[in-house]
């Protein structure tokens, strides 16, 4: 399995789509197919996933991607949200566990 993302040049990508705020999936496929003629569907999906994970593009609709401005890269990694239950919620959880000891109560 070939890793197409290793050969991806982000600078060339930004030069090609510099004036576009958004781009369709077909436009991206044409661009990456021109760069890598033997690109498979799976390889294309991996490239899109990698670009989304890096924050270069993000999905803004059905088969439409918005391009993150180069000045805002690199993005900070989002912190994982961990809820802190209130005192009342903790009491409800405990009461629920007392009544139903075999249940898995998730708040």
C-alpha positions as CSV (number, residue, x, y, z in Angstrom):
1,X,0.0,0.0,0.0
2,X,1.5,3.3,-1.1
3,X,1.5,6.2,1.3
4,X,0.6,9.2,-1.0
5,X,0.5,11.6,1.9
6,X,4.3,11.4,2.3
7,X,4.8,12.9,-1.1
8,X,2.2,15.7,-0.6
9,X,3.6,19.2,-0.8
10,X,1.4,21.6,1.2
11,X,3.0,24.7,-0.3
12,X,2.1,23.5,-3.8
13,X,-1.4,22.8,-2.6
14,X,-1.8,26.3,-1.2
15,X,-0.4,27.8,-4.5
16,X,-2.9,25.9,-6.5
17,X,-5.9,26.8,-4.4
18,X,-4.6,30.2,-3.1
19,X,-7.6,32.2,-4.3
20,X,-10.3,29.7,-3.4
21,X,-12.0,29.8,-0.1
22,X,-13.7,26.4,-0.8
23,X,-13.1,23.6,-3.2
24,X,-15.1,20.6,-4.3
25,X,-14.1,17.0,-3.8
26,X,-13.9,16.6,-7.6
27,X,-11.4,19.5,-7.9
28,X,-9.3,18.0,-5.2
29,X,-9.4,14.6,-6.9
30,X,-8.3,16.1,-10.2
31,X,-5.4,17.9,-8.5
32,X,-4.2,14.9,-6.7
33,X,-4.6,12.6,-9.7
34,X,-2.5,15.0,-11.8
35,X,0.2,14.9,-9.0
36,X,-0.1,11.1,-8.6
37,X,-1.5,9.4,-11.8
38,X,-1.7,6.0,-10.0
39,X,-3.8,7.4,-7.1
40,X,-6.4,5.0,-5.9
41,X,-9.8,5.9,-4.3
42,X,-8.4,4.7,-0.9
43,X,-5.3,6.8,-1.4
44,X,-7.3,9.9,-2.2
45,X,-9.5,9.3,0.9
46,X,-6.3,9.0,3.0
47,X,-5.0,12.3,1.6
48,X,-8.2,14.1,2.4
49,X,-8.2,12.6,5.9
50,X,-4.6,13.7,6.5
51,X,-5.4,17.2,5.3
52,X,-8.4,17.4,7.6
53,X,-6.4,16.0,10.5
54,X,-3.6,18.6,9.9
55,X,-6.3,21.4,9.7
56,X,-5.4,22.4,6.2
57,X,-9.0,21.7,5.0
58,X,-12.3,21.1,6.7
59,X,-15.6,19.8,5.4
60,X,-18.1,22.6,5.0
61,X,-20.8,20.7,3.1
62,X,-21.5,17.7,1.0
63,X,-18.4,17.1,-1.1
64,X,-17.2,20.7,-0.4
65,X,-14.1,21.6,1.6
66,X,-13.0,24.9,2.9
67,X,-9.3,25.8,3.0
68,X,-7.8,27.0,6.2
69,X,-5.7,30.1,5.5
70,X,-1.9,29.3,5.6
71,X,-1.4,32.2,8.1
72,X,-3.4,30.3,10.7
73,X,-1.4,27.1,10.5
74,X,-0.3,25.1,12.5
75,X,-3.5,24.8,14.5
76,X,-3.5,24.0,18.1
77,X,-4.6,20.5,18.9
78,X,-8.1,20.5,20.3
79,X,-8.4,19.5,23.9
80,X,-10.7,16.6,24.7
81,X,-13.8,17.7,26.5
82,X,-14.3,15.9,29.9
83,X,-17.5,16.9,31.6
84,X,-17.4,17.6,35.3
85,X,-20.7,16.5,36.9
86,X,-22.4,18.9,39.3
87,X,-23.2,17.8,42.9
88,X,-26.8,17.2,42.0
89,X,-25.8,15.0,39.0
90,X,-23.5,13.0,41.2
91,X,-26.3,12.4,43.7
92,X,-28.6,11.3,40.9
93,X,-25.9,8.9,39.6
94,X,-25.4,7.4,43.1
95,X,-29.2,7.0,43.5
96,X,-29.4,5.4,40.1
97,X,-26.6,3.0,40.9
98,X,-28.2,2.1,44.3
99,X,-31.5,1.2,42.5
100,X,-29.9,-0.5,39.5
101,X,-26.5,-1.9,40.5
102,X,-25.9,-3.8,37.3
103,X,-26.5,-0.8,35.0
104,X,-23.7,1.3,33.5
105,X,-24.7,4.9,34.3
106,X,-23.0,7.4,32.0
107,X,-23.7,11.1,32.5
